[in-house]
Amino acid sequence: MSEESAEEGLRSRLTRQGEDALGKLAQDLLENPLVNGAITRAFEAREKAAAAQEVAMGALNLPSAADLERLTRRVRSVSQRLEGIEDGVDRLDERLQDVARNGLAEQLTRIEERLESLARDLAALRESVPGSTEPVPAGQERLRVPQG
């Protein structure tokens, strides 16, 4: 057996024994009613101190740690929502740029040409109907019939 493996074996054995000793000591301390009671009282005192601190902070109108944590979560939530809105605005801006690049002016020109074509068709239709070349005078639009 080499010197390094013997040293490694000794180290692991000492480590294991040390861990076992610490585990036994901790178990013995927790089973001791005096130590267990002291730990319980320390935790209760800690809770009371935290509650008293929160009341004192409230009396001084200062935020507690819980208030700051709630505020931090709220700010994060608002920040995430704002990022979503920014992303939506960016997408909308890109779409508007695409529309502008793809010829919004051309689309409007085509629409105007179509409207002019429809106006010419209506004028031709009006001329083709017999007796409809002159508009009806305003006085004849509604005839009053005497009731009697």
KASULBEL-V159215 format. One record per residue. N is the residue number from 0. RES is the residue in three letters. PSI is psi in degrees with one decimal (none if undefined). Layout:
# KASULBEL-V159215
N:RES:PSI ; N:RES:PSI
This chain:
# KASULBEL-V159215
0:MET:131.9 ; 1:SER:165.8 ; 2:GLU:-35.1 ; 3:GLU:-42.3 ; 4:SER:-33.8 ; 5:ALA:-40.9 ; 6:GLU:-40.9 ; 7:GLU:-42.5 ; 8:GLY:-41.6 ; 9:LEU:-42.3 ; 10:ARG:-46.2 ; 11:SER:-36.3 ; 12:ARG:-42.7 ; 13:LEU:-39.5 ; 14:THR:-46.9 ; 15:ARG:-44.2 ; 16:GLN:-39.0 ; 17:GLY:-42.8 ; 18:GLU:-40.3 ; 19:ASP:-42.6 ; 20:ALA:-43.1 ; 21:LEU:-39.8 ; 22:GLY:-42.6 ; 23:LYS:-41.8 ; 24:LEU:-45.7 ; 25:ALA:-41.7 ; 26:GLN:-43.2 ; 27:ASP:-40.2 ; 28:LEU:-41.0 ; 29:LEU:-30.6 ; 30:GLU:-17.2 ; 31:ASN:121.3 ; 32:PRO:-32.9 ; 33:LEU:-47.6 ; 34:VAL:-42.1 ; 35:ASN:-42.8 ; 36:GLY:-40.1 ; 37:ALA:-41.8 ; 38:ILE:-43.0 ; 39:THR:-45.5 ; 40:ARG:-35.8 ; 41:ALA:-41.9 ; 42:PHE:-39.9 ; 43:GLU:-40.9 ; 44:ALA:-38.4 ; 45:ARG:-43.5 ; 46:GLU:-41.7 ; 47:LYS:-39.3 ; 48:ALA:-40.3 ; 49:ALA:-41.4 ; 50:ALA:-42.1 ; 51:ALA:-39.0 ; 52:GLN:-41.5 ; 53:GLU:-40.1 ; 54:VAL:-43.1 ; 55:ALA:-41.9 ; 56:MET:-40.4 ; 57:GLY:-39.2 ; 58:ALA:-32.9 ; 59:LEU:2.5 ; 60:ASN:38.0 ; 61:LEU:143.9 ; 62:PRO:143.6 ; 63:SER:174.1 ; 64:ALA:-37.5 ; 65:ALA:-39.1 ; 66:ASP:-43.7 ; 67:LEU:-37.8 ; 68:GLU:-43.9 ; 69:ARG:-42.5 ; 70:LEU:-40.0 ; 71:THR:-44.9 ; 72:ARG:-40.6 ; 73:ARG:-42.5 ; 74:VAL:-40.2 ; 75:ARG:-43.2 ; 76:SER:-45.6 ; 77:VAL:-39.7 ; 78:SER:-42.2 ; 79:GLN:-40.8 ; 80:ARG:-41.6 ; 81:LEU:-39.5 ; 82:GLU:-39.7 ; 83:GLY:-41.9 ; 84:ILE:-42.6 ; 85:GLU:-41.7 ; 86:ASP:-42.4 ; 87:GLY:-41.2 ; 88:VAL:-40.6 ; 89:ASP:-43.7 ; 90:ARG:-42.6 ; 91:LEU:-42.2 ; 92:ASP:-42.1 ; 93:GLU:-42.5 ; 94:ARG:-41.0 ; 95:LEU:-37.9 ; 96:GLN:-38.3 ; 97:ASP:-43.5 ; 98:VAL:-42.8 ; 99:ALA:-41.0 ; 100:ARG:-34.4 ; 101:ASN:14.1 ; 102:GLY:60.3 ; 103:LEU:-37.9 ; 104:ALA:-38.7 ; 105:GLU:-41.0 ; 106:GLN:-42.2 ; 107:LEU:-38.8 ; 108:THR:-43.5 ; 109:ARG:-40.1 ; 110:ILE:-45.1 ; 111:GLU:-41.6 ; 112:GLU:-40.3 ; 113:ARG:-41.2 ; 114:LEU:-41.0 ; 115:GLU:-39.9 ; 116:SER:-43.1 ; 117:LEU:-38.9 ; 118:ALA:-41.2 ; 119:ARG:-41.7 ; 120:ASP:-41.5 ; 121:LEU:-40.4 ; 122:ALA:-41.4 ; 123:ALA:-39.7 ; 124:LEU:-39.5 ; 125:ARG:-39.5 ; 126:GLU:-29.8 ; 127:SER:-19.6 ; 128:VAL:125.5 ; 129:PRO:137.8 ; 130:GLY:11.2 ; 131:SER:20.4 ; 132:THR:-29.8 ; 133:GLU:137.1 ; 134:PRO:154.1 ; 135:VAL:132.0 ; 136:PRO:150.7 ; 137:ALA:-33.0 ; 138:GLY:-22.2 ; 139:GLN:0.6 ; 140:GLU:-41.5 ; 141:ARG:114.7 ; 142:LEU:138.6 ; 143:ARG:126.1 ; 144:VAL:124.1 ; 145:PRO:136.6 ; 146:GLN:131.4 ; 147:GLY:none
